[in-house]
Amino acid sequence: MHHPVQPGLHPAHPREGGFLVRVYVDLGQVPEDDNGNIRKTPVEEIIRRGNAIFAPYSFDVLEV
């Protein structure tokens, strides 16, 4: 289980070669009657939330 280091952010996980990281962005509480709609969250919204969490820093997304 991961504990967020900041609200909405889970620890970054190093990837191949030490140049990449995998970041998990918490999208908040999912209602029980969501029926998987959370999975329709646009990639742009996930990136926006991730950058808001990292502010004043930002990151470039190479692959989703």
Summary of the structure (lengths in Angstrom):
residues: 64
radius of gyration: 12.9
end to end distance: 22.1
largest distance: 40.8
contacts: 105
relative contact order: 0.18
helix: 34%
strand: 11%
